[in-house]
């Protein structure tokens, strides 16, 4: 079993905010890749891909394993489940829509 790494939610969600990083995650959905194969699959340079893999790995969204001279990357599903749960908590633990603060509302002109 893979241990869940305690990562601040902001760091993990930042890691998910880039289109290329989302493509990487989509590519790793069904299988693991080494960097060379992932570069070819995504048609990006190794230096660009390495940067994005590092961001995803530091946020614990990806894990890596070495085999010989190659490093293989795959999804860290327990961390993804933890992020899902973080978002689900907003839905289940919030009883109603947030209300605007009382101050400042009376200063607005009527829009009628």
C-alpha positions in Angstrom: 0.0 0.0 0.0 1.3 3.5 -0.9 1.4 5.9 2.0 -0.5 9.1 1.6 1.8 12.1 1.6 0.5 15.1 3.5 0.6 17.9 0.8 -1.1 21.3 1.1 -4.2 21.3 -1.1 -3.1 24.6 -2.7 0.1 22.9 -3.9 -1.7 19.9 -5.3 -4.4 22.0 -7.1 -1.7 24.3 -8.5 -0.1 21.2 -10.0 -3.4 20.4 -11.7 -3.7 23.9 -13.1 -1.5 23.5 -16.2 -2.9 22.0 -19.5 0.2 19.9 -20.1 0.2 18.5 -16.6 -3.4 17.5 -17.2 -2.4 15.8 -20.4 0.4 13.9 -18.5 -2.2 12.7 -16.0 -4.5 11.6 -18.7 -1.7 9.7 -20.4 -0.8 7.9 -17.2 -4.4 6.9 -16.5 -4.0 3.4 -18.0 -0.3 2.7 -17.8 3.1 3.9 -16.6 5.6 5.6 -18.9 9.3 6.3 -18.9 10.3 9.9 -19.7 11.4 9.1 -23.2 8.1 7.3 -24.2 6.1 10.1 -22.5 8.0 12.7 -24.5 7.2 10.9 -27.7 3.5 10.3 -26.7 2.9 13.9 -25.8 5.3 15.4 -28.4 7.2 17.6 -25.9 10.8 18.1 -25.2 12.4 16.2 -22.3 13.4 19.4 -20.5 9.8 20.7 -20.6 8.4 17.4 -19.6 10.9 16.9 -16.7 9.8 20.2 -15.2 6.2 19.3 -15.3 6.8 15.8 -14.0 8.8 17.3 -11.0 5.8 19.6 -10.2 3.4 16.6 -10.3 5.7 14.4 -8.2 6.3 17.1 -5.6 2.6 17.4 -5.2 2.5 13.6 -4.8 0.1 13.2 -7.7 2.7 11.1 -9.5 5.1 8.5 -8.2 8.2 7.1 -9.8 10.2 4.0 -9.8 13.6 3.3 -11.2 14.4 0.3 -13.4 17.9 0.2 -14.7 18.7 3.6 -16.2 15.0 4.4 -16.7 12.5 6.1 -14.4 8.9 5.2 -14.9 6.0 7.4 -13.8 2.5 6.5 -12.7 -0.4 8.0 -11.0 -0.5 8.0 -7.2 -4.1 7.1 -6.8 -4.4 7.5 -3.0 -3.3 11.1 -3.4 -5.9 11.7 -6.2 -8.6 10.2 -3.9 -7.5 12.5 -1.1 -7.9 15.5 -3.5 -11.3 14.2 -4.5 -12.3 13.9 -0.8 -11.0 17.5 -0.1 -13.5 18.8 -2.8 -16.3 16.5 -1.7 -16.0 17.9 1.9 -17.1 21.3 0.6 -20.2 19.8 -0.8 -21.1 17.6 2.1 -20.0 19.9 5.0 -21.5 23.1 3.6 -25.2 23.3 4.6 -26.1 26.2 2.3 -24.7 28.7 -0.1 -22.5 31.3 1.5 -24.2 34.6 2.3 -22.7 37.9 1.5 -21.4 40.0 4.4 -23.9 42.5 5.8 -21.5 45.4 5.6 -21.5 47.3 2.3 -24.8 45.9 1.0 -26.8 48.9 2.2 -24.4 51.3 0.4 -25.2 49.9 -3.1 -27.7 51.9 -5.2 -30.9 50.3 -6.2 -30.6 48.6 -9.5 -34.3 49.0 -10.4 
